Amino acid sequence: MKEKTRLVHPPRVSPPDDNPPLVAPLYQSVKFEHDTVADTLRALRGEREGFFYSRSANPTTRQLEQTLAAMQGREDAIVCGSGVGAIAQALLGLLKAGDHVLCFVETYAPTRTLIRRTLARYGVRHTMLSIEDDAGIERVLKGTPTALVIFESPTNPAMRIADIGHITRLARAAGALTLLDNTLAGLHQHGDTDVDLFLHSLTKYASGHGDVMGGAIIGSTALIRRLRPEFILMGGVLDPHAAWLIQRGLKTYLLRYEAQCATAMRVAQFLEAHEQVERVHYPGLARHSRHELAARQMRHFGTVVSFDLRAGAAAGDRLADALKLFAIAASMGSPESLIIPPGLMGPYDLPPELNALSGIAPGTVRLSMGLEDADDLIEDLAQALEVAVAADLT
Ligand SMILES: *Cc1c(COP(=O)(O)O)cnc(C)c1O
């Protein structure tokens, strides 16, 4: 072979079968070959194992799919390029014109927009309630034929808790599918419920380091088999390198999540006792309106703590400016602690009567715990609260 040819066809090095790498390799390859046309056709027909093209399947993303399904206590998963990609994919894959969706005011804003604008354009109708409106949920599911219930628990940022058993019982009886965006609760929670499909933004706790985006749809073999063909057509795949980073992040997932929850509890208790704080939104506090339900449904209460300042929205923004350890940044589940102050909480895209149900006050502040020492974070909050409120007095 001449030089150019040799460069394109380098030698292959595979360890022997009894000498595997401890960390799974990254298959950064779009294509996989078979020796013969006949073998290729057999693989494409699913008559033999094998990979062909990474938009359909790749060993690295497949490993992540299997890891996530096992963590969530379901059979299979589809990984996508982002959490929102997973939500859009699930909605488009499950719904058709004329279908009715039950969704909630407290839901992640892009999910609401997908339902209210994009799906509406395709003739999908919806009803939007508060996640705490148990009677309304019963009324809708008993009175209106419904294809899908999409919800979250805890909600972001109000940290409200859905009564998952109530929703799944009524949905099952009505023949509606349930889709739980379980991002805030995490991959190790709610698997023991009767939820049909789970959604996750892997950008948060799964990756855990704030350096990669991804999303997942997790459910039974039958439901994932139903969704996969259109997923392959729409093409929002996760790159193998991103999948490999997320797989790496998952090794410390539980340790990080537990540590961040422990910090969240301490921060929530500190804020609850602070005279400038009107209200703390954290399901781990006994005063939370659904603390007992949360304690029954959850192993951990979450890493996000929201609170309302007595001094209002401007003080919340000053608090963010005065904090040294909490970065003013989107998202959660990073090693760094983060804050979304009132000035960045919107924009509100809902009519005022729905907005009023959302549980977000003008002065609501959202904190997401990182991996710093809890003592340092509390000290930082104490000094910043003093600065934020002192400005009001001058
Ligand atoms: C962040 C988030 C998403 C979106 O995930 P991306 O990876 O940012 O696209 C969806 N749902 C919830 C609850 C989230 O917090």
The ligand as an ORCA input file, in Angstrom:
! r2SCAN-3c Opt
* xyz 0 1
  C     -33.142     21.566     32.135
  C     -34.449     20.885     32.065
  C     -34.934     20.425     30.833
  C     -34.220     20.680     29.532
  O     -33.019     20.047     29.409
  P     -31.851     20.564     28.444
  O     -30.861     19.476     28.564
  O     -31.405     21.893     28.943
  O     -32.441     20.667     27.062
  C     -36.143     19.759     30.835
  N     -36.855     19.566     31.955
  C     -36.413     19.992     33.151
  C     -37.247     19.748     34.364
  C     -35.210     20.678     33.250
  O     -34.792     21.132     34.437
*
